[in-house]
Amino acid sequence: MLRIECPCCGPRDHDEFRYGGDASVTRPAYDDPDFEAWYRYVFVRENPAGLHREYWQHVVGCRQWLVVERDTRSHTIASIRFARETRA
């Protein structure tokens, strides 16, 4: 089982969190009319083997959004930060 150390609540099982997607993808501007940019943002994703930045929300606890840097091969977590303190 994956254990995530919430900065507010301490170590918790991943069942308390909701996966929020790739934290390394830059969202196009709200009024950007470029269809291809939005298509790539919504549907095109890398499938990395190794360190990967992901958004997770602690829905059962403090409800904070976190950026978790996780190794996709071993599920080892390298770092956890509040999403509000991190730029994508």
FIDRENLO-907223 format. One record per residue (C-alpha): x, y, z. Coordinates in pm, whole numbers. Example, Ala and Ser with C-alpha at 12.3 -4.5 7.8 and 13.67 -1.06 7.14 Angstrom:
BEGIN
+--------+--------+--------+
:     c1 :     c2 :     c3 :
+--------+--------+--------+
:   1230 :   -450 :    780 :
:   1367 :   -106 :    714 :
+--------+--------+--------+
***
This chain:
BEGIN
+--------+--------+--------+
:     c1 :     c2 :     c3 :
+--------+--------+--------+
:      0 :      0 :      0 :
:    119 :    350 :    -83 :
:    166 :    575 :    222 :
:    159 :    951 :    167 :
:    297 :   1182 :    437 :
:     55 :   1474 :    447 :
:    231 :   1791 :    572 :
:    -76 :   1870 :    788 :
:   -198 :   1528 :    903 :
:    109 :   1304 :    895 :
:    145 :    963 :    724 :
:   -178 :    830 :    573 :
:   -285 :    548 :    340 :
:   -338 :    647 :    -22 :
:   -710 :    557 :     19 :
:   -755 :    893 :    193 :
:   -631 :   1078 :   -115 :
:   -760 :   1141 :   -465 :
:   -520 :   1137 :   -759 :
:   -535 :   1468 :   -946 :
:   -316 :   1408 :  -1249 :
:     23 :   1500 :  -1386 :
:    172 :   1802 :  -1207 :
:    432 :   1867 :  -1475 :
:    184 :   1962 :  -1750 :
:    123 :   2333 :  -1811 :
:   -242 :   2430 :  -1857 :
:   -319 :   2654 :  -2158 :
:   -464 :   2999 :  -2088 :
:   -838 :   2994 :  -2020 :
:   -917 :   3189 :  -2338 :
:   -662 :   3011 :  -2561 :
:   -848 :   2911 :  -2882 :
:   -576 :   2666 :  -2994 :
:   -752 :   2330 :  -3020 :
:   -422 :   2137 :  -3037 :
:   -292 :   2294 :  -2715 :
:   -609 :   2194 :  -2528 :
:   -608 :   1847 :  -2686 :
:   -248 :   1787 :  -2572 :
:   -329 :   1921 :  -2223 :
:   -635 :   1700 :  -2173 :
:   -546 :   1377 :  -2356 :
:   -172 :   1343 :  -2429 :
:     34 :   1221 :  -2136 :
:    377 :   1070 :  -2085 :
:    404 :    734 :  -1912 :
:    738 :    775 :  -1738 :
:    939 :    505 :  -1567 :
:   1101 :    684 :  -1277 :
:   1039 :   1009 :  -1090 :
:    710 :   1176 :  -1177 :
:    529 :   1478 :  -1026 :
:    160 :   1420 :   -946 :
:   -125 :   1612 :   -785 :
:   -298 :   1442 :   -490 :
:   -577 :   1584 :   -274 :
:   -621 :   1472 :     88 :
:  -1000 :   1439 :     62 :
:  -1056 :   1249 :    389 :
:   -829 :   1477 :    595 :
:   -727 :   1840 :    554 :
:   -845 :   1863 :    189 :
:   -513 :   2017 :     82 :
:   -378 :   1970 :   -270 :
:    -25 :   1829 :   -273 :
:    245 :   1778 :   -535 :
:    396 :   1435 :   -478 :
:    717 :   1335 :   -656 :
:    691 :    956 :   -682 :
:    901 :    689 :   -852 :
:    656 :    502 :  -1075 :
:    868 :    184 :  -1067 :
:    884 :    138 :   -689 :
:    618 :    385 :   -558 :
:    889 :    544 :   -343 :
:    797 :    904 :   -261 :
:   1087 :   1147 :   -299 :
:    913 :   1470 :   -192 :
:    576 :   1617 :    -98 :
:    485 :   1987 :   -114 :
:    168 :   2192 :   -100 :
:     46 :   2258 :   -453 :
:     -6 :   2626 :   -371 :
:    370 :   2659 :   -312 :
:    472 :   2489 :   -638 :
:    455 :   2600 :   -998 :
:    369 :   2331 :  -1254 :
+--------+--------+--------+
***
